[in-house]
Amino acid sequence: MICTLTARRLEPGAYEKFRQAWDPTRANHDALRQWSRIYHCRDVSDPDVVISFGFFEGSLDELREAQARLGRASQVERVDPLLAAVLLDGSFEVVEELSP
């Protein structure tokens, strides 16, 4: 499993526009099928800091193919004008799952 994670600082008050620009649900549903969950989280002390992450059930090559089918490059272009900064962006192999 791979966790895709991006932390962003949005321009002040841009969350709703960001959320609309980020939304991949207009894409081919088949391209989304390997994601088990996708989350957006907002910092409790600064709501303009947003972390977006999802869990992808597949290999890194499959992830890259799915991102291409989803139009990740155009998604990045759509959200870019709403960002003050990208704080972290990457794909991480899940090596351990803990359940309390």
Jmol script that loads the backbone (N, CA, C; Angstrom):
load data "model"
ATOM      1  N   MET A   1       0.849  -1.170   0.000  1.00  0.00           N
ATOM      2  CA  MET A   1       0.000   0.000   0.000  1.00  0.00           C
ATOM      3  C   MET A   1       0.894   1.232   0.000  1.00  0.00           C
ATOM      4  N   ILE A   2       0.457   2.250  -0.713  1.00  0.00           N
ATOM      5  CA  ILE A   2       1.196   3.506  -0.799  1.00  0.00           C
ATOM      6  C   ILE A   2       0.304   4.630  -0.297  1.00  0.00           C
ATOM      7  N   CYS A   3       0.863   5.475   0.534  1.00  0.00           N
ATOM      8  CA  CYS A   3       0.172   6.661   1.009  1.00  0.00           C
ATOM      9  C   CYS A   3       0.688   7.853   0.203  1.00  0.00           C
ATOM     10  N   THR A   4      -0.222   8.528  -0.481  1.00  0.00           N
ATOM     11  CA  THR A   4       0.149   9.774  -1.158  1.00  0.00           C
ATOM     12  C   THR A   4      -0.215  10.907  -0.214  1.00  0.00           C
ATOM     13  N   LEU A   5       0.687  11.852  -0.028  1.00  0.00           N
ATOM     14  CA  LEU A   5       0.473  12.903   0.964  1.00  0.00           C
ATOM     15  C   LEU A   5       1.016  14.225   0.448  1.00  0.00           C
ATOM     16  N   THR A   6       0.194  15.257   0.562  1.00  0.00           N
ATOM     17  CA  THR A   6       0.628  16.611   0.234  1.00  0.00           C
ATOM     18  C   THR A   6       0.139  17.552   1.316  1.00  0.00           C
ATOM     19  N   ALA A   7       1.046  18.357   1.837  1.00  0.00           N
ATOM     20  CA  ALA A   7       0.701  19.410   2.798  1.00  0.00           C
ATOM     21  C   ALA A   7       0.850  20.742   2.081  1.00  0.00           C
ATOM     22  N   ARG A   8      -0.193  21.564   2.187  1.00  0.00           N
ATOM     23  CA  ARG A   8      -0.197  22.843   1.481  1.00  0.00           C
ATOM     24  C   ARG A   8      -0.624  23.965   2.420  1.00  0.00           C
ATOM     25  N   ARG A   9      -0.070  25.137   2.177  1.00  0.00           N
ATOM     26  CA  ARG A   9      -0.586  26.356   2.793  1.00  0.00           C
ATOM     27  C   ARG A   9      -1.362  27.061   1.690  1.00  0.00           C
ATOM     28  N   LEU A  10      -2.665  27.211   1.902  1.00  0.00           N
ATOM     29  CA  LEU A  10      -3.522  27.862   0.921  1.00  0.00           C
ATOM     30  C   LEU A  10      -3.471  29.369   1.091  1.00  0.00           C
ATOM     31  N   GLU A  11      -3.830  30.072   0.034  1.00  0.00           N
ATOM     32  CA  GLU A  11      -4.055  31.509   0.172  1.00  0.00           C
ATOM     33  C   GLU A  11      -5.203  31.685   1.165  1.00  0.00           C
ATOM     34  N   PRO A  12      -5.213  32.752   1.944  1.00  0.00           N
ATOM     35  CA  PRO A  12      -6.251  32.936   2.961  1.00  0.00           C
ATOM     36  C   PRO A  12      -7.665  32.793   2.384  1.00  0.00           C
ATOM     37  N   GLY A  13      -8.446  31.925   3.038  1.00  0.00           N
ATOM     38  CA  GLY A  13      -9.850  31.750   2.672  1.00  0.00           C
ATOM     39  C   GLY A  13     -10.107  30.987   1.386  1.00  0.00           C
ATOM     40  N   ALA A  14      -9.106  30.286   0.846  1.00  0.00           N
ATOM     41  CA  ALA A  14      -9.248  29.632  -0.460  1.00  0.00           C
ATOM     42  C   ALA A  14      -9.682  28.169  -0.385  1.00  0.00           C
ATOM     43  N   TYR A  15     -10.041  27.657   0.792  1.00  0.00           N
ATOM     44  CA  TYR A  15     -10.303  26.224   0.912  1.00  0.00           C
ATOM     45  C   TYR A  15     -11.400  25.735  -0.033  1.00  0.00           C
ATOM     46  N   GLU A  16     -12.532  26.389  -0.078  1.00  0.00           N
ATOM     47  CA  GLU A  16     -13.638  25.904  -0.918  1.00  0.00           C
ATOM     48  C   GLU A  16     -13.242  25.869  -2.393  1.00  0.00           C
ATOM     49  N   LYS A  17     -12.549  26.894  -2.867  1.00  0.00           N
ATOM     50  CA  LYS A  17     -12.078  26.909  -4.256  1.00  0.00           C
ATOM     51  C   LYS A  17     -11.030  25.811  -4.475  1.00  0.00           C
ATOM     52  N   PHE A  18     -10.144  25.631  -3.496  1.00  0.00           N
ATOM     53  CA  PHE A  18      -9.146  24.565  -3.569  1.00  0.00           C
ATOM     54  C   PHE A  18      -9.828  23.214  -3.671  1.00  0.00           C
ATOM     55  N   ARG A  19     -10.789  22.971  -2.805  1.00  0.00           N
ATOM     56  CA  ARG A  19     -11.490  21.679  -2.764  1.00  0.00           C
ATOM     57  C   ARG A  19     -12.152  21.379  -4.109  1.00  0.00           C
ATOM     58  N   GLN A  20     -12.766  22.388  -4.702  1.00  0.00           N
ATOM     59  CA  GLN A  20     -13.417  22.217  -5.994  1.00  0.00           C
ATOM     60  C   GLN A  20     -12.381  21.947  -7.088  1.00  0.00           C
ATOM     61  N   ALA A  21     -11.275  22.663  -7.078  1.00  0.00           N
ATOM     62  CA  ALA A  21     -10.228  22.482  -8.089  1.00  0.00           C
ATOM     63  C   ALA A  21      -9.521  21.141  -7.927  1.00  0.00           C
ATOM     64  N   TRP A  22      -9.394  20.661  -6.699  1.00  0.00           N
ATOM     65  CA  TRP A  22      -8.691  19.406  -6.414  1.00  0.00           C
ATOM     66  C   TRP A  22      -9.509  18.179  -6.798  1.00  0.00           C
ATOM     67  N   ASP A  23     -10.805  18.257  -6.722  1.00  0.00           N
ATOM     68  CA  ASP A  23     -11.742  17.127  -6.814  1.00  0.00           C
ATOM     69  C   ASP A  23     -11.507  16.235  -8.035  1.00  0.00           C
ATOM     70  N   PRO A  24     -11.133  14.956  -7.814  1.00  0.00           N
ATOM     71  CA  PRO A  24     -10.892  14.043  -8.938  1.00  0.00           C
ATOM     72  C   PRO A  24     -12.138  13.266  -9.355  1.00  0.00           C
ATOM     73  N   THR A  25     -13.271  13.475  -8.726  1.00  0.00           N
ATOM     74  CA  THR A  25     -14.440  12.634  -8.988  1.00  0.00           C
ATOM     75  C   THR A  25     -15.014  12.822 -10.390  1.00  0.00           C
ATOM     76  N   ARG A  26     -14.608  13.878 -11.076  1.00  0.00           N
ATOM     77  CA  ARG A  26     -15.034  14.057 -12.468  1.00  0.00           C
ATOM     78  C   ARG A  26     -14.280  13.106 -13.393  1.00  0.00           C
ATOM     79  N   ALA A  27     -13.212  12.544 -12.887  1.00  0.00           N
ATOM     80  CA  ALA A  27     -12.366  11.655 -13.704  1.00  0.00           C
ATOM     81  C   ALA A  27     -13.015  10.277 -13.840  1.00  0.00           C
ATOM     82  N   ASN A  28     -12.423   9.466 -14.656  1.00  0.00           N
ATOM     83  CA  ASN A  28     -12.840   8.091 -14.865  1.00  0.00           C
ATOM     84  C   ASN A  28     -12.834   7.347 -13.526  1.00  0.00           C
ATOM     85  N   HIS A  29     -13.963   6.764 -13.164  1.00  0.00           N
ATOM     86  CA  HIS A  29     -14.076   6.056 -11.887  1.00  0.00           C
ATOM     87  C   HIS A  29     -13.042   4.933 -11.769  1.00  0.00           C
ATOM     88  N   ASP A  30     -12.724   4.285 -12.871  1.00  0.00           N
ATOM     89  CA  ASP A  30     -11.752   3.197 -12.852  1.00  0.00           C
ATOM     90  C   ASP A  30     -10.392   3.676 -12.337  1.00  0.00           C
ATOM     91  N   ALA A  31     -10.049   4.924 -12.618  1.00  0.00           N
ATOM     92  CA  ALA A  31      -8.766   5.465 -12.164  1.00  0.00           C
ATOM     93  C   ALA A  31      -8.733   5.652 -10.654  1.00  0.00           C
ATOM     94  N   LEU A  32      -9.894   5.706 -10.008  1.00  0.00           N
ATOM     95  CA  LEU A  32      -9.969   5.895  -8.550  1.00  0.00           C
ATOM     96  C   LEU A  32     -10.097   4.580  -7.775  1.00  0.00           C
ATOM     97  N   ARG A  33     -10.343   3.489  -8.458  1.00  0.00           N
ATOM     98  CA  ARG A  33     -10.725   2.251  -7.769  1.00  0.00           C
ATOM     99  C   ARG A  33      -9.674   1.696  -6.819  1.00  0.00           C
ATOM    100  N   GLN A  34      -8.387   1.994  -7.024  1.00  0.00           N
ATOM    101  CA  GLN A  34      -7.358   1.418  -6.155  1.00  0.00           C
ATOM    102  C   GLN A  34      -7.097   2.264  -4.909  1.00  0.00           C
ATOM    103  N   TRP A  35      -7.728   3.433  -4.800  1.00  0.00           N
ATOM    104  CA  TRP A  35      -7.619   4.207  -3.573  1.00  0.00           C
ATOM    105  C   TRP A  35      -8.672   3.700  -2.606  1.00  0.00           C
ATOM    106  N   SER A  36      -8.244   3.316  -1.398  1.00  0.00           N
ATOM    107  CA  SER A  36      -9.215   2.836  -0.416  1.00  0.00           C
ATOM    108  C   SER A  36      -9.824   3.988   0.372  1.00  0.00           C
ATOM    109  N   ARG A  37      -9.054   5.019   0.609  1.00  0.00           N
ATOM    110  CA  ARG A  37      -9.552   6.206   1.316  1.00  0.00           C
ATOM    111  C   ARG A  37      -8.740   7.406   0.877  1.00  0.00           C
ATOM    112  N   ILE A  38      -9.407   8.573   0.864  1.00  0.00           N
ATOM    113  CA  ILE A  38      -8.739   9.848   0.583  1.00  0.00           C
ATOM    114  C   ILE A  38      -9.258  10.846   1.607  1.00  0.00           C
ATOM    115  N   TYR A  39      -8.351  11.604   2.206  1.00  0.00           N
ATOM    116  CA  TYR A  39      -8.710  12.556   3.259  1.00  0.00           C
ATOM    117  C   TYR A  39      -8.163  13.948   2.957  1.00  0.00           C
ATOM    118  N   HIS A  40      -8.885  14.949   3.413  1.00  0.00           N
ATOM    119  CA  HIS A  40      -8.364  16.312   3.532  1.00  0.00           C
ATOM    120  C   HIS A  40      -8.450  16.644   5.013  1.00  0.00           C
ATOM    121  N   CYS A  41      -7.391  17.209   5.572  1.00  0.00           N
ATOM    122  CA  CYS A  41      -7.360  17.609   6.974  1.00  0.00           C
ATOM    123  C   CYS A  41      -6.914  19.065   7.041  1.00  0.00           C
ATOM    124  N   ARG A  42      -7.581  19.831   7.909  1.00  0.00           N
ATOM    125  CA  ARG A  42      -7.204  21.235   8.078  1.00  0.00           C
ATOM    126  C   ARG A  42      -6.620  21.422   9.474  1.00  0.00           C
ATOM    127  N   ASP A  43      -5.564  22.201   9.546  1.00  0.00           N
ATOM    128  CA  ASP A  43      -4.897  22.486  10.820  1.00  0.00           C
ATOM    129  C   ASP A  43      -5.900  23.166  11.751  1.00  0.00           C
ATOM    130  N   VAL A  44      -6.006  22.683  12.974  1.00  0.00           N
ATOM    131  CA  VAL A  44      -6.977  23.242  13.911  1.00  0.00           C
ATOM    132  C   VAL A  44      -6.638  24.667  14.329  1.00  0.00           C
ATOM    133  N   SER A  45      -5.373  25.055  14.219  1.00  0.00           N
ATOM    134  CA  SER A  45      -5.003  26.421  14.593  1.00  0.00           C
ATOM    135  C   SER A  45      -4.794  27.327  13.378  1.00  0.00           C
ATOM    136  N   ASP A  46      -4.738  26.757  12.188  1.00  0.00           N
ATOM    137  CA  ASP A  46      -4.586  27.541  10.958  1.00  0.00           C
ATOM    138  C   ASP A  46      -5.295  26.807   9.825  1.00  0.00           C
ATOM    139  N   PRO A  47      -6.578  27.098   9.581  1.00  0.00           N
ATOM    140  CA  PRO A  47      -7.353  26.350   8.585  1.00  0.00           C
ATOM    141  C   PRO A  47      -6.867  26.517   7.140  1.00  0.00           C
ATOM    142  N   ASP A  48      -5.904  27.398   6.909  1.00  0.00           N
ATOM    143  CA  ASP A  48      -5.338  27.523   5.570  1.00  0.00           C
ATOM    144  C   ASP A  48      -4.216  26.524   5.322  1.00  0.00           C
ATOM    145  N   VAL A  49      -3.854  25.741   6.328  1.00  0.00           N
ATOM    146  CA  VAL A  49      -2.893  24.646   6.146  1.00  0.00           C
ATOM    147  C   VAL A  49      -3.715  23.361   6.005  1.00  0.00           C
ATOM    148  N   VAL A  50      -3.559  22.717   4.843  1.00  0.00           N
ATOM    149  CA  VAL A  50      -4.361  21.544   4.499  1.00  0.00           C
ATOM    150  C   VAL A  50      -3.436  20.385   4.153  1.00  0.00           C
ATOM    151  N   ILE A  51      -3.737  19.238   4.729  1.00  0.00           N
ATOM    152  CA  ILE A  51      -3.027  18.012   4.379  1.00  0.00           C
ATOM    153  C   ILE A  51      -4.019  17.137   3.618  1.00  0.00           C
ATOM    154  N   SER A  52      -3.603  16.668   2.451  1.00  0.00           N
ATOM    155  CA  SER A  52      -4.407  15.749   1.647  1.00  0.00           C
ATOM    156  C   SER A  52      -3.627  14.452   1.546  1.00  0.00           C
ATOM    157  N   PHE A  53      -4.296  13.336   1.879  1.00  0.00           N
ATOM    158  CA  PHE A  53      -3.604  12.056   1.751  1.00  0.00           C
ATOM    159  C   PHE A  53      -4.599  10.960   1.409  1.00  0.00           C
ATOM    160  N   GLY A  54      -4.061   9.933   0.769  1.00  0.00           N
ATOM    161  CA  GLY A  54      -4.886   8.801   0.399  1.00  0.00           C
ATOM    162  C   GLY A  54      -4.074   7.529   0.440  1.00  0.00           C
ATOM    163  N   PHE A  55      -4.801   6.418   0.509  1.00  0.00           N
ATOM    164  CA  PHE A  55      -4.165   5.103   0.563  1.00  0.00           C
ATOM    165  C   PHE A  55      -4.453   4.368  -0.736  1.00  0.00           C
ATOM    166  N   PHE A  56      -3.387   4.037  -1.447  1.00  0.00           N
ATOM    167  CA  PHE A  56      -3.465   3.404  -2.752  1.00  0.00           C
ATOM    168  C   PHE A  56      -3.061   1.947  -2.637  1.00  0.00           C
ATOM    169  N   GLU A  57      -3.932   1.056  -3.069  1.00  0.00           N
ATOM    170  CA  GLU A  57      -3.669  -0.394  -3.021  1.00  0.00           C
ATOM    171  C   GLU A  57      -3.032  -0.820  -4.341  1.00  0.00           C
ATOM    172  N   GLY A  58      -1.715  -0.766  -4.401  1.00  0.00           N
ATOM    173  CA  GLY A  58      -1.015  -1.171  -5.614  1.00  0.00           C
ATOM    174  C   GLY A  58       0.444  -0.775  -5.563  1.00  0.00           C
ATOM    175  N   SER A  59       1.121  -1.022  -6.662  1.00  0.00           N
ATOM    176  CA  SER A  59       2.552  -0.722  -6.761  1.00  0.00           C
ATOM    177  C   SER A  59       2.764   0.752  -7.119  1.00  0.00           C
ATOM    178  N   LEU A  60       4.004   1.182  -7.030  1.00  0.00           N
ATOM    179  CA  LEU A  60       4.338   2.552  -7.404  1.00  0.00           C
ATOM    180  C   LEU A  60       4.060   2.788  -8.889  1.00  0.00           C
ATOM    181  N   ASP A  61       4.363   1.807  -9.736  1.00  0.00           N
ATOM    182  CA  ASP A  61       4.064   1.945 -11.169  1.00  0.00           C
ATOM    183  C   ASP A  61       2.559   2.071 -11.404  1.00  0.00           C
ATOM    184  N   GLU A  62       1.766   1.274 -10.694  1.00  0.00           N
ATOM    185  CA  GLU A  62       0.303   1.369 -10.823  1.00  0.00           C
ATOM    186  C   GLU A  62      -0.206   2.723 -10.342  1.00  0.00           C
ATOM    187  N   LEU A  63       0.399   3.239  -9.270  1.00  0.00           N
ATOM    188  CA  LEU A  63       0.031   4.560  -8.773  1.00  0.00           C
ATOM    189  C   LEU A  63       0.285   5.615  -9.838  1.00  0.00           C
ATOM    190  N   ARG A  64       1.465   5.588 -10.432  1.00  0.00           N
ATOM    191  CA  ARG A  64       1.812   6.586 -11.464  1.00  0.00           C
ATOM    192  C   ARG A  64       0.849   6.500 -12.644  1.00  0.00           C
ATOM    193  N   GLU A  65       0.472   5.284 -13.035  1.00  0.00           N
ATOM    194  CA  GLU A  65      -0.491   5.102 -14.126  1.00  0.00           C
ATOM    195  C   GLU A  65      -1.857   5.665 -13.741  1.00  0.00           C
ATOM    196  N   ALA A  66      -2.303   5.387 -12.519  1.00  0.00           N
ATOM    197  CA  ALA A  66      -3.602   5.896 -12.056  1.00  0.00           C
ATOM    198  C   ALA A  66      -3.590   7.420 -11.976  1.00  0.00           C
ATOM    199  N   GLN A  67      -2.488   7.992 -11.495  1.00  0.00           N
ATOM    200  CA  GLN A  67      -2.389   9.450 -11.428  1.00  0.00           C
ATOM    201  C   GLN A  67      -2.444  10.068 -12.817  1.00  0.00           C
ATOM    202  N   ALA A  68      -1.822   9.424 -13.793  1.00  0.00           N
ATOM    203  CA  ALA A  68      -1.875   9.930 -15.168  1.00  0.00           C
ATOM    204  C   ALA A  68      -3.307   9.863 -15.699  1.00  0.00           C
ATOM    205  N   ARG A  69      -4.012   8.756 -15.437  1.00  0.00           N
ATOM    206  CA  ARG A  69      -5.407   8.630 -15.884  1.00  0.00           C
ATOM    207  C   ARG A  69      -6.303   9.666 -15.217  1.00  0.00           C
ATOM    208  N   LEU A  70      -5.989  10.019 -13.979  1.00  0.00           N
ATOM    209  CA  LEU A  70      -6.778  11.020 -13.253  1.00  0.00           C
ATOM    210  C   LEU A  70      -6.454  12.442 -13.699  1.00  0.00           C
ATOM    211  N   GLY A  71      -5.375  12.605 -14.416  1.00  0.00           N
ATOM    212  CA  GLY A  71      -4.985  13.949 -14.834  1.00  0.00           C
ATOM    213  C   GLY A  71      -4.342  14.732 -13.704  1.00  0.00           C
ATOM    214  N   ARG A  72      -3.444  14.087 -12.974  1.00  0.00           N
ATOM    215  CA  ARG A  72      -2.813  14.748 -11.832  1.00  0.00           C
ATOM    216  C   ARG A  72      -2.112  16.039 -12.237  1.00  0.00           C
ATOM    217  N   ALA A  73      -1.493  16.074 -13.391  1.00  0.00           N
ATOM    218  CA  ALA A  73      -0.793  17.290 -13.828  1.00  0.00           C
ATOM    219  C   ALA A  73      -1.776  18.447 -13.971  1.00  0.00           C
ATOM    220  N   SER A  74      -2.945  18.190 -14.532  1.00  0.00           N
ATOM    221  CA  SER A  74      -3.926  19.279 -14.671  1.00  0.00           C
ATOM    222  C   SER A  74      -4.525  19.636 -13.310  1.00  0.00           C
ATOM    223  N   GLN A  75      -4.637  18.654 -12.413  1.00  0.00           N
ATOM    224  CA  GLN A  75      -5.115  18.937 -11.061  1.00  0.00           C
ATOM    225  C   GLN A  75      -4.147  19.898 -10.355  1.00  0.00           C
ATOM    226  N   VAL A  76      -2.857  19.632 -10.481  1.00  0.00           N
ATOM    227  CA  VAL A  76      -1.843  20.497  -9.883  1.00  0.00           C
ATOM    228  C   VAL A  76      -1.951  21.905 -10.468  1.00  0.00           C
ATOM    229  N   GLU A  77      -2.139  22.005 -11.770  1.00  0.00           N
ATOM    230  CA  GLU A  77      -2.294  23.318 -12.415  1.00  0.00           C
ATOM    231  C   GLU A  77      -3.529  24.059 -11.901  1.00  0.00           C
ATOM    232  N   ARG A  78      -4.625  23.322 -11.659  1.00  0.00           N
ATOM    233  CA  ARG A  78      -5.862  23.954 -11.171  1.00  0.00           C
ATOM    234  C   ARG A  78      -5.710  24.498  -9.755  1.00  0.00           C
ATOM    235  N   VAL A  79      -5.004  23.765  -8.885  1.00  0.00           N
ATOM    236  CA  VAL A  79      -4.902  24.201  -7.495  1.00  0.00           C
ATOM    237  C   VAL A  79      -3.761  25.190  -7.270  1.00  0.00           C
ATOM    238  N   ASP A  80      -2.783  25.195  -8.147  1.00  0.00           N
ATOM    239  CA  ASP A  80      -1.592  26.030  -7.956  1.00  0.00           C
ATOM    240  C   ASP A  80      -1.897  27.505  -7.672  1.00  0.00           C
ATOM    241  N   PRO A  81      -2.818  28.158  -8.380  1.00  0.00           N
ATOM    242  CA  PRO A  81      -3.084  29.577  -8.096  1.00  0.00           C
ATOM    243  C   PRO A  81      -3.673  29.834  -6.700  1.00  0.00           C
ATOM    244  N   LEU A  82      -4.158  28.777  -6.041  1.00  0.00           N
ATOM    245  CA  LEU A  82      -4.784  28.916  -4.728  1.00  0.00           C
ATOM    246  C   LEU A  82      -3.801  28.671  -3.587  1.00  0.00           C
ATOM    247  N   LEU A  83      -2.546  28.371  -3.929  1.00  0.00           N
ATOM    248  CA  LEU A  83      -1.552  27.990  -2.925  1.00  0.00           C
ATOM    249  C   LEU A  83      -0.592  29.119  -2.598  1.00  0.00           C
ATOM    250  N   ALA A  84      -0.286  29.230  -1.305  1.00  0.00           N
ATOM    251  CA  ALA A  84       0.805  30.095  -0.876  1.00  0.00           C
ATOM    252  C   ALA A  84       2.114  29.298  -0.886  1.00  0.00           C
ATOM    253  N   ALA A  85       2.010  27.970  -0.565  1.00  0.00           N
ATOM    254  CA  ALA A  85       3.205  27.120  -0.545  1.00  0.00           C
ATOM    255  C   ALA A  85       2.811  25.650  -0.509  1.00  0.00           C
ATOM    256  N   VAL A  86       3.664  24.812  -1.079  1.00  0.00           N
ATOM    257  CA  VAL A  86       3.571  23.368  -0.897  1.00  0.00           C
ATOM    258  C   VAL A  86       4.600  23.030   0.171  1.00  0.00           C
ATOM    259  N   LEU A  87       4.136  22.470   1.273  1.00  0.00           N
ATOM    260  CA  LEU A  87       5.010  22.192   2.412  1.00  0.00           C
ATOM    261  C   LEU A  87       5.659  20.812   2.328  1.00  0.00           C
ATOM    262  N   LEU A  88       4.942  19.854   1.733  1.00  0.00           N
ATOM    263  CA  LEU A  88       5.438  18.481   1.599  1.00  0.00           C
ATOM    264  C   LEU A  88       4.615  17.807   0.512  1.00  0.00           C
ATOM    265  N   ASP A  89       5.259  17.018  -0.332  1.00  0.00           N
ATOM    266  CA  ASP A  89       4.538  16.289  -1.372  1.00  0.00           C
ATOM    267  C   ASP A  89       5.305  15.014  -1.663  1.00  0.00           C
ATOM    268  N   GLY A  90       4.637  13.875  -1.517  1.00  0.00           N
ATOM    269  CA  GLY A  90       5.339  12.634  -1.793  1.00  0.00           C
ATOM    270  C   GLY A  90       4.453  11.416  -1.738  1.00  0.00           C
ATOM    271  N   SER A  91       5.054  10.291  -2.066  1.00  0.00           N
ATOM    272  CA  SER A  91       4.409   8.983  -2.001  1.00  0.00           C
ATOM    273  C   SER A  91       5.230   8.134  -1.045  1.00  0.00           C
ATOM    274  N   PHE A  92       4.554   7.474  -0.120  1.00  0.00           N
ATOM    275  CA  PHE A  92       5.225   6.765   0.960  1.00  0.00           C
ATOM    276  C   PHE A  92       4.696   5.347   1.056  1.00  0.00           C
ATOM    277  N   GLU A  93       5.599   4.377   1.110  1.00  0.00           N
ATOM    278  CA  GLU A  93       5.188   2.987   1.295  1.00  0.00           C
ATOM    279  C   GLU A  93       4.701   2.803   2.729  1.00  0.00           C
ATOM    280  N   VAL A  94       3.519   2.205   2.874  1.00  0.00           N
ATOM    281  CA  VAL A  94       3.011   1.891   4.209  1.00  0.00           C
ATOM    282  C   VAL A  94       3.740   0.639   4.675  1.00  0.00           C
ATOM    283  N   VAL A  95       4.489   0.769   5.765  1.00  0.00           N
ATOM    284  CA  VAL A  95       5.281  -0.357   6.259  1.00  0.00           C
ATOM    285  C   VAL A  95       4.700  -0.961   7.522  1.00  0.00           C
ATOM    286  N   GLU A  96       3.749  -0.261   8.126  1.00  0.00           N
ATOM    287  CA  GLU A  96       3.147  -0.783   9.352  1.00  0.00           C
ATOM    288  C   GLU A  96       1.812  -0.120   9.558  1.00  0.00           C
ATOM    289  N   GLU A  97       0.825  -0.895   9.977  1.00  0.00           N
ATOM    290  CA  GLU A  97      -0.494  -0.373  10.327  1.00  0.00           C
ATOM    291  C   GLU A  97      -0.759  -0.719  11.778  1.00  0.00           C
ATOM    292  N   LEU A  98      -1.094   0.281  12.560  1.00  0.00           N
ATOM    293  CA  LEU A  98      -1.371   0.077  13.979  1.00  0.00           C
ATOM    294  C   LEU A  98      -2.855   0.299  14.234  1.00  0.00           C
ATOM    295  N   SER A  99      -3.452  -0.566  15.014  1.00  0.00           N
ATOM    296  CA  SER A  99      -4.859  -0.419  15.396  1.00  0.00           C
ATOM    297  C   SER A  99      -4.938  -0.372  16.902  1.00  0.00           C
ATOM    298  N   PRO A 100      -5.422   0.757  17.449  1.00  0.00           N
ATOM    299  CA  PRO A 100      -5.493   0.850  18.913  1.00  0.00           C
ATOM    300  C   PRO A 100      -6.498  -0.114  19.513  1.00  0.00           C
TER     301      PRO A 100
END
end "model"
wireframe off; spacefill off
backbone 0.3
color backbone group
